[in-house]
Amino acid sequence: MKVKDLLENYQGDNYIEIYDCFSWDTKRFNNKAIAIKNFGYFPVSSWTVLTTQNKLKITIKSQM
């Protein structure tokens, strides 16, 4: 599944955090359209909804 596929159906009000496990870089988005624009075609390694921190955490791997 790609980031775009996950976020297009996402209806939550949490902010979105995308973590790249290759570069150890984390990006935070308040708008899912911007997250899709920047990371939409990267495959999702894992995703978690952290309700105590009010965020959706998506892990990707930008390089193979």
C-alpha atoms as one frame of an Amber mdcrd trajectory, in Angstrom:
protein
   0.000   0.000   0.000   1.220   3.490  -0.788   0.907   6.566   1.451  -1.644
   8.028  -0.970  -3.905   4.957  -0.669  -3.827   5.124   3.123  -4.434   8.866
   3.434  -7.167   9.201   0.802  -9.478   7.142   3.031  -8.247   8.604   6.335
 -10.947  10.603   8.150  -9.233  11.306  11.468  -8.519  14.712  12.946  -5.016
  13.809  14.121  -1.943  15.344  12.605   0.132  13.121  10.316   3.740  12.213
  11.012   5.768  10.455   8.300   8.976   8.767   9.437  11.551   7.611   6.869
  13.419   4.663   8.389  16.183   4.961   5.750  17.179   8.579   6.415  15.780
   8.764   9.990  13.907  11.893   8.956  10.472  12.789  10.355   8.004  15.168
   8.720   4.822  16.455  10.353   1.712  17.516   8.428  -1.573  19.077   9.522
  -3.084  18.679   6.050  -3.345  15.266   4.408  -3.329  16.783   0.882   0.189
  18.159   1.433   1.348  14.810   2.844  -0.037  13.043  -0.233   1.675  15.561
  -2.521   5.076  15.056  -0.853   5.004  11.331  -0.009   2.025   9.833  -1.879
   3.944   7.298  -3.952   6.174   5.871  -1.231   5.206   2.402   0.045   3.976
   2.208   3.644   6.061  -0.036   5.921   3.742   0.427   8.900   1.205   2.832
  10.347  -0.107   3.483  13.835  -2.725   5.790  15.328  -1.400   7.182  18.602
  -4.478   8.620  20.311  -2.606   9.816  23.396  -0.323  11.943  21.199  -3.098
  12.845  18.709  -1.184  11.633  15.634  -1.142   9.144  12.803   2.407   7.815
  12.429   3.336   6.365   9.038   6.688   4.658   8.491   8.183   4.559   5.000
  11.514   3.474   3.507  12.652   5.879   0.771  15.572   3.721  -0.461  15.914
  -0.007  -0.966
